Amino acid sequence: MPFVCFVVITYDSESNEPPMTSNLTPPWIRHFPALALVDDPAGLAVLADAREIQAPEGAVVFRPGSQCEQYLLVVSGSVRVQQTSSSGREIVLYRVQTGESCVLTTSCLLGGNRYGAEGICESPVSGISIPASRFMEGIEHSPGFRRFVFQGYGQRIAELMTLIDEVAFGRLNVRLAQRLLELAHGQETLHCTHQDLAVELGSAREVVSRALKDFERHAWVRLARGHIDLLDRPALEKLAKG
């Protein structure tokens, strides 16, 4: 997988979509309504330096130990943030999708730390990049920009606390039913492997396989190589509610 394969989108002098200035609103701002409320000079200067970027599916946006050099906002697509333990077990921490920022990136920028997890594009991703130096200027001097950053940061922290609670105390079969429904996106067939689900749940593949076999015995799902058919969505929804 390529690492940080960003393409920076620039505008020529004849373009109808110039970079943001204090008097112009770029199309991407509609995905981040709180940024549209930034009207102080410091905040506008930060947003003026924002650049549109693109990365292909499979690109590694960051990996453990890499330096954080830019604040990233996702306009379209999905970035999966996952962590691998010393024993090799993986767990999906969260996804950064349209209108969201990455809490790990924010944490690294604020604390001057390096990344402790991996971010992978699950689809082609379009986003906004703000240089680290400008990000810090916005935090220090722009109330509107600072409010936007910390609102997103606080929401993500709450979600991570929920994940910790689920991993530590939640029953695997309940979490598995929840994740099957989430990943299916309303479809009847989910294209993934038992190992993919184990990564999603922070569990061992063997444990997830046993739970899936139990679901199959109840005729809730049908297992096949590389995909899972959801046969009884109401039963899964009932289980997912705990």
N, C-alpha and C positions, 0 to 999 in steps of 0.2 A: 504494500500500500504506500503510495507517495506521501511524503510528509510536508504539510503546510503548502499545498498546491493552490495558493491564492492567485487569482488574476485581478489586478486592480483596474477598475473601470475609470477611465478619464474622459474628459469632454473636450472637443475641439472648439474653436472660437465660433463656429457656425452652428453649433448644436442648439437645439431648443430646450435642452435640459442641463443648464450649467450647474456647477457646484453651488452648494448652499452659501448664501450670504445673509446678512441681517434682513434683507428685503425679499428674499426668495425662499420658498418652501419646497424641498425636494419631494418626489413622489413617495419615497420610502418612509417619510415621517408619519404617514397615516397608520403604520403598524405600531407606532410608539406614541400614543396620544399625549402622554405626560411630557414628552420632549417638545411638543408643539407649544407648550405653555412656558418654555424657557424664553425669557425676554430680556435678561440682563446681559450687559456687554461681554462679561467673561464667558457665560454659557454660550452665547452666540458665536464667539470666537472659537470655542471648542468644536461646535457643530459645523462651523465653516471648514474645519480641517478633516471632517469625516469623509471617508472614501468608500465607494461601493466595491465589494470584492466578490469573487466567485470561487468555488472549489468543487471538484467533481466527486461523484459517489466513490466512497472508499478512501478518500484522502484523510490522512491523519492530521488533524488540526493542531494537536499538541500531544505530548507524551511525557511520562514521568521524568523529571530532571530537566526539562526544557525551560528556558527563560520566557517569561511572559512579557511581550513587547507591545501588545495592543489590546484595547478593549473591544470586544466583538459583540455585535447584535445580529441576530438571525432575522432576515427578511422573509426568506422562504426556504423550505427544506428542513432537515433534521440532523442534529449532531448528537450522537450517543456518547455519553461520558461514563466510562467504566474503570474499575480498579481491579488489579490482580494481586492476590495475596502471595506471601513467600512460598506457599505450597502449590501455587499455580491455579488456584480457584479464582474465577472471575465473577464480578457482580456489576450489574448496571446500576449506577447511582441515580441518574436522571437523564432526560433528553432536553436539548435546547432547540426549540422550534419557533415558528413565526411569532415575532413580537416579543421574544425573550432574550435575556442575556445569560451568560454562564457564571454561576456563583463561584466556581473555582477560579476562573479568570479574575473576577472581582477581588477575591481573597488574595490571590497572588500579587495583584497590582497594589492593593492597600498595604500588604505586609512585606512586600519586596521579596516574596518567596518564589521558589520554582514549583512547577506543576507536580502534583503527586498522583495524577491519574491520566488516562488517555482519552482523547476526544476524536471520534471517527465520524465522518459524514456518511449517514445512512442513505442519502440521496444527494443529487446535485444541490449545493447550498449557495444561496445569495445572501450576502450580509453587509454589514457596515463596520468599518474599522476606524478606531480613533487611537492615535499614537499614545503610548503610555504617559509621555510627558504632558500631553494636552489633557489626558484623563485626570491626572493629578491636579492640574490647574483648575479644571472644572470642579473637582471635589473641594478644593481650598477656597475658591472665589465665587462659585455660582450656586446660590441656594436652589434654583430650579433643577440644575443638572445633578446636584448632590441628592436632592429628594428622589429623583428618578432612579439613581443608582441604588440607594439604600432601600427603596421600596421593593425593587426586584431582588435584592440581596436577602431581605427579610423573608420574602415569600419562599425563596428557594431553601433557606435554612429550615423553615417550618416543614417543607416537603421532605427534606433529608431526615429530620427528626422522626417523621412518620415512617420513613423507610427503615430507620434503625429500630423503631418499635416493632414493625412488622417482622423484620429478620430475627429479632431477639425473642419475641413473644408470640408472633402470629403462627397459626397452624398452616403447614405447607399446602394442604389441599384447598384451603380457603384462598390463600395467596395465588395458587396455581389457577384456580377458577377465575379469579379477578384478572390475572394477566392474560389468560386465553381470550377473554372477552375484550380486553383493551387492545390487544395486538391484532385481533380479527377485524377491527374497525367496521363492525356491522356485517361483515361477510360470513359465509358459512364455512369457508375453508381458510385455514391458517397455514401459511408456508413457512415452516421452521422445523428445526430438529430438536430432539430431547436436550441436546447440549446447549442449543440456543436458549431454551427455557431455563435450564440450570443456571446459565449466566445471568439471565433476567432476575432470577430469584435468589442468587447467591447461595445455591445449594449444589449438591453433587448430582451428576447425570443419573446415577443409579437410583437415587432417591426420587428424582422427578419421574423417571421411567416407571417406577413402581406405582406412583400416584396416578400417572396416566393410564396404566393398565387397570387400575381400580376404576377410573372414570369409564374406561371402555367396557368393563364388566357390567356397569350400571347402564350401558347404552347411551351415555352422555356424549361420547366422542367416538370416532373411528380413526384408528391410527394407521398410517401408511408411511412409506419411506419419503421423508422430506416434507410431509404435510400432515395436518390434522383436520378432520372434518368435525364440525360442531353439530351434533345430532339433536341435542336437547338443550337449547339455550335457556329456557325457563328454569330447568334444574340447575344449570351452572350459575345463573343469576341468583337463585335462592341460596346456593352454597356460598357464592361470593359475598353475600350480605352477612356471613358469619353465623 
